[in-house]
Amino acid sequence: MQLCVSANSNQPWNSTLPTLLLLPKCKSQNHVNQIHARIITTGFINNTSLTTKIILNFISSPHSSVLQFARYVFLSRHAFKDSRERDDPFLWNVIIKSYSHGCEPIRALTLFSDMLENGVSVDRFSFSLVLKACSRVGLLKEGMQIHGFLAKLQIGSDLFLQNCLISLYFRCGCPELARRVFSRMENLDSVSYNSMIDGYVKCGMIDSARLLFDRMPLEDKNLNSWNSMIWGYAQSEDGLKVACELFDNMPERDLVSWNSMIDGCIKCGKMEDARHLFDRMPKRDVVSWASMVDGYAKLGSVEIAAAMFKKMPNRDVIACNAMMAGYVQNGFFKEALAVFDYIRGECNLKPDATTLLIVLSAIAQLGYLDEGRDIHGYIEVNRIYLGGKLGVALIDMYSKCGSVEHAMLVFGNIEEKDVDHWNAMICGLAIHGLGELAFDLFMEMERISVVPDDITFIGVLSACAHAGLVKEGLMCFEIMRRIHRLEPKLQHFGCVVDILGRAGKLEEAWKVVEEMPIEPNDVIWRTLLSACNNHGNLKIGEPVAKHLISLDSSNSSSYVLLSNMYAGFGMWSNVSRVRTMMKERNLKKIPGCSWIELEGIVHEFLVQDKSHPQVTEICSLLDYMSTPDSEITHSRNLDLVES
């Protein structure tokens, strides 16, 4: 797209006006190139007034290419060149702000250092911007250096800058340093008090916040003060009563006040109180509605949550995410996908990273590979960063949808991998029975010094169990305990029991269960019982089964495994006794389930299930395949011989 402005006799070629008219229209690299070419060919690149206006027009642009050009113009045409600007830091501050409030706050410190090294004057705004950058990234050491520098200057006692220092120290997790700054301040305003109260609340120091709130001058106490205290108390069930008292005594309330109380009631499980507040609200916003949707969904009241979602006068991405998350948490995966379609279609909203995480989770549970590929395509087209949770979710989705190859490709293309990416890939290989690859990946982690966590070891131990890698599995267990000093949890012991049980080492598995430092749960006992059943070990299996039945008499699987073991040894009277117990306790065996995706449709099958519309054709084909002289059997045998 070309930028176009007509020139007339009142706008000659040597006028800057046509260029100025183009600036608000600039939105892409192509536009930037046209502006750049124009000011070079006209010689206006040397016009300080024009380049200043370009910087001021472009520096707040949401388009990165336009923003970068503003910085380029400043550094190439203004910084260090115009001696007048050494006394006026205005443009420097504008550029520093683009970093301190943008995506690269550390660069603000670099630019601030350049100012000092080159004798450029700095003012209170320069300091406030660089302190903001330190706060955002948690640069305590650098922040303290700036504090020390300020102490030597006349503006060091400036109220605005002192308030910035309080915020810095709280953001860096140093409430004591913030308190020292506050206690030494000659003048205090409402911002000083509110910064301290808010900082104390967010550090969990609610008692300190209350002391300050109570001694705060009445003229400085405003909505922010009250709202901070209400939010702090509302985070716990013990404090909710105090939050209610403060809320009732407030001289005035705003949306934040109401939403904080609603959020507190929901977190404490008091949904009726939340609803009462919601109904009383004089005015509601998207946050109010989204909180209620989220609260009902977390309680399992999905129908009420969905009804509230439909009643919302306006919906944003956060509200849609709350509804999607509610559906996923309660197992309504298809409904979650329907909300996602609504976001991209009728609602015409832009999904954020949270939206994509939720939809990938729903797709993984449904096994909808085609939909998963579509989401992956959307991520690539929009160049969304995969280094965080989104990359983990994508690997997990492909693994659970049966495409471990795609999962490996995603994993390989992530440049900055953290332990969660490694865990997702190891667990993905484990569920596909690729134990050797999972073990190799774990050893690669060890080689390049990626520190594993307890989830890493659950994944690799599970992979070793399914692949029959006994020696490797036991080695990983020892690496976990002796090298990484991680205390094994129930899941780790369960995996070790599974490794030994599958390999027929039942005596060793039994010993692990008996010597565990924590009480084994029903899953570990059932793992051992299943191994006894598979290997026909009645000596260990019978007492294990009886112990399981005493632990949980309503779980049919223990009875079924014990009955199968008795049947394997021809102990039919015992089989009959176990089945009678099941009938008396009204227990039924839970049928197995499997599913397959074909041409975008997922087909689900239960044991002895004849509800599928094509069940006759399926059974006929299975019968034909099982015939020894069928063409399919013959072809399959030839393939095996050739391979």
N, C-alpha and C positions, 0 to 999 in steps of 0.2 A: 504494500500500500504506500502510495506516495503522499507526502505532505504537500499541500498546494495552497499558495496565497497569491492573489493577483496583485500586481504592482501598477500604480497609475502615476500621473505627474506629481501628485502630492506625496508619493512613496517611492523616491528614486532608489536606484541600486545601492547607493551609499548610505541609505537610511537603515537604522536598526529596527524600525517598526515592524516590517514584515517578519523578521526573525522572532521578535517578541510575541507576535500573534500566533506563531507556530508552537511556542513552548507548551501551552496547556494541552495541545493535541498529542504530545509525544508519549507513546506507550510501549514501544518495542525497540530492539536493537537496530532495526532498519531505520526507524525514525531518528534515533540518536545519530546514526551514521550520516543521515541527510543534514541534520543540524550542524554536525561537526564539519562536514564538507562545506556547508554554506558559510560558516564563520571563518574558515580558513581561506576560501577563495575570495571572500569580500575583504579580508584583512581585519574583520571584527574580532578575531581571536585575541587581538591586542587591545581591544576596547574594554577597559576594566569595569566600566559601568554595566556593559552588556553581560560580561562573564559573571559578574556578581548576581545579576538578575537570573541568569541560567542556573547558577548554584541554588539560589533561593527558591526557584520554581521547581527544580528537580529533586532537591534533597529529601522531600517528604513523599516522593512518589512511591506507590506500592509495587512498581515494576523495577526489579533489581537492576536491569540494564540501564535504566534512566538514572537511578540512584548512584550507581557506580560511575556514571559519566560526570555527575555533579562533583563527586569526590576527586575524580581525575582532573577536572577543570581547576578545582581549588589547589590541588597539590602542584599542578604544572604551571598555573598562571598567577597564583596569589601567594601561596605559602613561601616564605623566605625571599620573596621578590620585591614586594611593595613595602618600603620602610614605614609608610604610614600605618600599615596594619600591625606593626610591632606594638603600637600603643593602643590599638583597638582590637580586642580579641573576639569581636562579634562573629566574624565568619568562622574563625577557629571553633568557637563554641557550637555553631550550627553543625559543623562536620562532626565534632566530638559527640554531639547529641545523637546523630544518625547511627553512631556505633553503640553508645551507652544504652540507648533505648531499642536498638536493633538486634541483629543476629550475631554480631561480633563484638561484644562489650569489651573484651580484652584489648582490642585495637584502640579503644578510647584512651587507655593508659599510655599506649605507645605515642599517640598524637599529643597527649598532655606532656609527656617527657620531651618531645620535640619542641614544644612551645618553650619550656624552661631552658633547654639547651641552647636555643637560638635567641634568647632574650626577648621573647614575645610576652607582653603583659598578660597576667592571668587575673581574673576577677572572681567574685563569689559564685557566678554561674559556672565557670570553668571547674571550680572545686566541687560544686554540687553534682555536676555531670559525671566527673570521674569517680566520686564517691558512690554514685548510683551504679556505675559499672562494676565497682568492687563488690557492692551489695548483691548484685545479680549473680555474680560468678562465685561469691564466697571467698574473695581474696582478702583474708584477714591481715596478712603481713603487709601487703601493699597499702591497705586501708589505714593501718597504724602508722605507716611511713608518711602518708598524706596528713594524718592527724598531727604528727610531730612537726611537719612543715608548717601547718596552719598555726600551731602554737607560737611560732616565731614571727607571725605576721599580724598586722593590726586587725585584719578582717577575721582573725582566728576566733574572736569572741562573738562573731556575728550569729544572731539567733537562728537564722535560717540554716547556716552551716552546722551549728551545734545539733539541731534537729536531724540533719542528714547523718551525722556521726552516730546518733542514737539508733537510727534505722539500720545503719551499717553493722553495728555491733550485734544487734538482735538477729539480723539476717545471717550473720556468721556464727550464730550460736553462742554469743558471749554476753549474757545478760548482766554480769557483774561489771564489765567494761562500760556498758550502756548506762548502768546506774551511776557509775563514777562521773561520767560526762554530765548526766542530769543533775547530780548533787552539786557540781561545781559551777553550774550555769548561773549567771547573775540575774538574767531575766528569763521568765518562763511564759509560754502562751499555751493555748489549747492544743496546738500541734505537739508541743513538748510532752504534755501530760498524756495525750492520746497515743503518741508513739510509744511511750513507756507502758501504758496499759495494754495496748495491742500486742506489744512485744512480750510482756509477761504472760498474757493469755496464750499466745502461740507457743511459748516455751513450757506451758503446763503449770505456770506459777500463778494460779488463780488467786491465792491468798494475798500475794504481793500486789497483784493488780487491784484487788478490792481495797487494800489499805490506801493505795494511791488514789483510787476513785473516791473514797470517802473523804479524803483530806483535800481533794481538788477544789479550787475556788468555784463557787456556783456560776460565776459569769463565764468560766472556761469550759464548764461541763455542757457538752452538746450531744447531738444524736450519735455521733461516732463513739463517744465515751460510753453511752448506755448500750449501744449495739455491740461493742466489743465485749462488755461484761456479760450481756445476755448470751452471746454466742459461746463465750468461755464456759459459763455455768451449764449451758444446755448440752454440752458434749458428754456429760455423764448423768446417770440416773439419779445419783446423790445430789447433783447440782441443779437438776431440772426444777425442783421446787423453788430454789432461790431465783432461778431465771424467771419463773412465773411471777414471783413477787416484784422483781425489778421491772418486768414488762407491765404489770398492773400500775406501778408507781411512776412510769415514764410521763413526763409532761407532754410529750408528743411522740408519735410513732410514724415510721416510714415503712416502705416495702421490706427493707433489710430487717427491721425489727420483727415483723410478722413472719418472714421466711426463716429467720434464725430460730424462732420458737417452733415453727412447724417442723423444721429439720431436726431439732432437738427431740421433739416428741416421737418422730419416726425412728430416730436412732435408738431411743429407749423402748421401742416397741409399743408405744402408746398411740396407736393409730386412731382411736376414737377421739382422743384429745386433739390430735393433728387435724382431723376432719372438722371438729368443732371450731378450731381457730380459722381454718380455711373458709368455712361458711360465714364466719364473722368478718372476714377481711373486707374493708371498704373498697379496695382495689387490688386486683391480682395481676401478676406478670407471668411470663413463661416459666420462671424459676419456681413460682408457687405451684403451678400445675404439674411441672416435671417432678417436683419433690413428692407430690401425692401419688402420681403414677408409679414412681420408683418404690414408694413405701408400700402400696398395695401389692405390687408385683413381688416384693421380697417376702411378704406374708403369705404368698401363694394365691392371693385373690386376683388372679389374672383377668377375670371377666370385669371386675370393678375398675381395675387399672385401664383396661381397653376402653371401657365406657367413658372414663374421664379423659382419656387421650382423644377420643372422638369429639368430646364436648369443647376441647380447647379452641378458643377463638383464633389464636395464632400458634403455629408450631415452628420451632427452630430445630437445628440439628441435635441440640442437647436433649430436648424433649423426645425426639424420635429415638435417640440412643437409649434413653431410659425405658421406652416401651420395648425396643428390640432386646435389651438386656433382660427385661422382665420375662419376655417370652422364652429366651434361651435358658434362663435359670429354672424355668418351670417345664422345660421339655417341649415347648411349642416352637420347634425350629422352622417349620414352613411359614408360620405366621410372622416370625422374625424376618424372613426373606421378603415377605409381602410388604412389611414396613420399609425395608431397604428399597424395594421397587418404587414405593410411594415417594421416598426421598428423592430419587433420581428422576422420577417421572412427574406425577401430578404436582408434587410440592416444589420441584425444581430447586432443591437445596444442594449444597456441595458437601459430600460426606467428609468427615474428618478422620483422623487416625483411629479414634475410638469406634466410630461407625464401622470401619473396615475390620477392626479386631473382632467386634461382635459378629459381623456377618460371616467372617471366616470361621469362627467357632461354630456357628449354626451349620454352615456348609460341611464342615468336618464331621459333625454329628450325623448329618444326613447322607454323607458319602457322595454328594453331588459334584463330581469332578469337573464337568463342563462349566458350571456356575463358578467354581473355584478358579478355573482358567480365566474366565471373564474378569473376575476381581483382580487377578494378577495382571492382566492386560491393562486394566484401569490404573493400577499402581504404577506400571511402567510408563504409560502415556503421560501421566501427571508427575512423573519423576519424584515419587514419594519415597522418602528415606526408609530403607529396610534395616538399618543398623540396630533398631530397638525392638520393642515387643512385636511390631508388625512383621518383621522378618521371622521371628519365632512362630507366630501364628500361621504364616504362609507355609513354612516347613511342616508344621504340625498338620495343617489342612491336607497338603499333598500326601503325607504319610498315611493319614487316616482314610483318604479317598483311594488308596491303593497305588499311587504313582510315586514310589520311592525315588525313581529316577529324577522326576521333576524336583522333589524335595532336595536331592543332592545338588542339582543345578543351582537352586536358590541359595543353598548353603555355601556353595563354592563361589557365588558371585557377591556375597556379602563381604566387603573389605574389612570392616571393623567388627569382628565377632566377639561377643562376650560369652560368658559361661552358659547363658540361657540358649543361645543358638546351638552350641555344642550339645547341650542336653536334649534339645528338640530333635536333632539329627540322630543322636544315639538311640533315643527312645523310638524314633521312626524306624530305624533299622531293626530294633528289637522286636517290634510288633510284626515285622515282615519275616522274622526268623533268620535274619542275616547277622547272626551272632559274631562271626569272625570279623566282619566289616565294622561292627559296633565296637568290638574289642580293639581293633586296629586304630579306630578313631580316638578311643580313650587313651591309647598309648601315645598317639600324636599329641593329644592335649598335654600329657606328661612331658613329652619331649620339648614342646615350645613353652612350657611353664604356664599354661592356663590353669588357674587354681580351680579344681572341681568342688562341687558342693554335694549335699546329700542326695539331691535329685539325679546328679550325674551317676552316682553309684547305684541307685535304684534302676536306672536305665541299663547300665552295662551288666549288672548282675542278672537282671531279667533276660537280657540278650543271651548271656552265657547259659542260663537255664534252658531256654528254648532251643539252643543250638547244641546242647550236650557238652559244653566246654567246662568240664568240672575243674581241671587244674587252673585254667585262666580265671574262672569265677572266684575260686578260693583265694587266688593271688590278689585279685581286685579288692576282696574283702579285707585282706591283710594290709594292702596299700592304704585303704581308707582309714584303718585303725592306727597303724604304726607310723605311716609317713605323714598323712594329712591330719592326724589326731582328731578325726571326726567320730563322735559317739554314735554307734549304729542304732537305728530306730527299728520299730516293729517291721516296717517294710523290708529293711535290709536283711533282718533275720529270716523273714518269710522267703526272700529270694534264695538265701543260702539253703534253707530247708528244701526248696523246690529244686535247686541244682543237684543236691545229694539224692533227693527222692526220685527224680527222673532217671538218675544214673543207677538206681537200684541200691544205693548205699543207705539203706533204711536205718540200720543201727546208728550210723553217724548222724543222720538227720534227727533221729529220736534223741540222741545225746545233745545236739544243738538246742533242741526245744527245752530239754530238761535243765540245761545250764545257762539259759538266757537270763541276763540280769533284770529283764523286765517281764511282766506277766504276758505270756503268749495269748493272742486273741483267737477268735473262732476261725479266722482266715488261715492262720498258721496251722492250727490243728486240722483244718479241712484239707490243706495242701498235703500234709503228711498222710492223712487218710486216703486221699486220692492216689498217692504214690503206692501205698500199701495195696490198694485195690488193683492197680495196674501191674504190680509185681507179685500179686497173690500171697502177700505176707499177712496171714490171719493173726499171728502171734502179737504183732504190734498193732495191726489194724483194728482188731476187736476192742481192746481197751480204749484206743483213741476214739473210736466211733461212740462208745458208751459215754465217754467223757464229753464229747461234743453234744450228744443228745441231752445230757444233764445241764450243759451250758445254755443250749437253745433248743428246746423241745419242739418249737414250731417250724424249724427249718427242715424241709423235706430231703435236702441233698444228703445229709448224714445218714438217714434211714436207707436211701436208695443205694449209697455206696456200701453200707454194711450188708444189705440184702444181696447185692451183686457179688460181694466177697463170699458170702455163705453159698450162693448158687455155684460159684466157681469151684468150691470144694464138695459140691453135691450134698450140702447140709440143708435139705429141703424143709425140714421141720422148723429150722431156725429162720429160713426165708419166709415161711408162712407166718411165724410169730412176729417178724418185723413188719410184714405187710398188714397184719391185723392191727398192730399198734398204730400204723399210719391211718387206717380206716377209722379206728376209734377216736383219733385226734383230728379227723377230717383233714388230713394232709394229702396233697396231690403233687405229683412230680411236675415241676415247671418245664414246659416243652422247650427244646432248643430252637434257635431262630437263626436264619441266614438270609442275606439279600444280595442282589446283583443289579448293577445299573446297565441298562441296554437302551441305546439310542435316546439317552437323556431321561429315561423313566426307571425309577428304582422299584424292583420287584422283591417283595418280602415273602419268605416261606417259613412256616412253623412245622414241627414234626407232625406227621399225619394230617397236614392241613390240605384241604381240597377246595378252598375258597377261590383260588386263582381262576380267572375266566378261561385259561388255556390248559387247565389241569389234565384234561384227557390227552391232548397232544404231547404234553410233557412226560406223562407216565408211559405213553406208547413209545416215545423216543428212548426213554431210559430202559424200557424192556428190550427194545431192539439193540441198544448199545451193549446190554449185558449178555446177548446171545453170542456164543463162542464163534460162530461162523459168519457173523454179520460183517458187512463191508467196513463199517466204522471200526470195529474191533480189529479187523485185519490190517487196516490202514494205520491204526494206533500202534500195533505191534511192529509193523515195518519201520515206523518212525523211531521207535525205541531201539531197534536193531541197528539202524543207520547212525543214530546218535552215539 
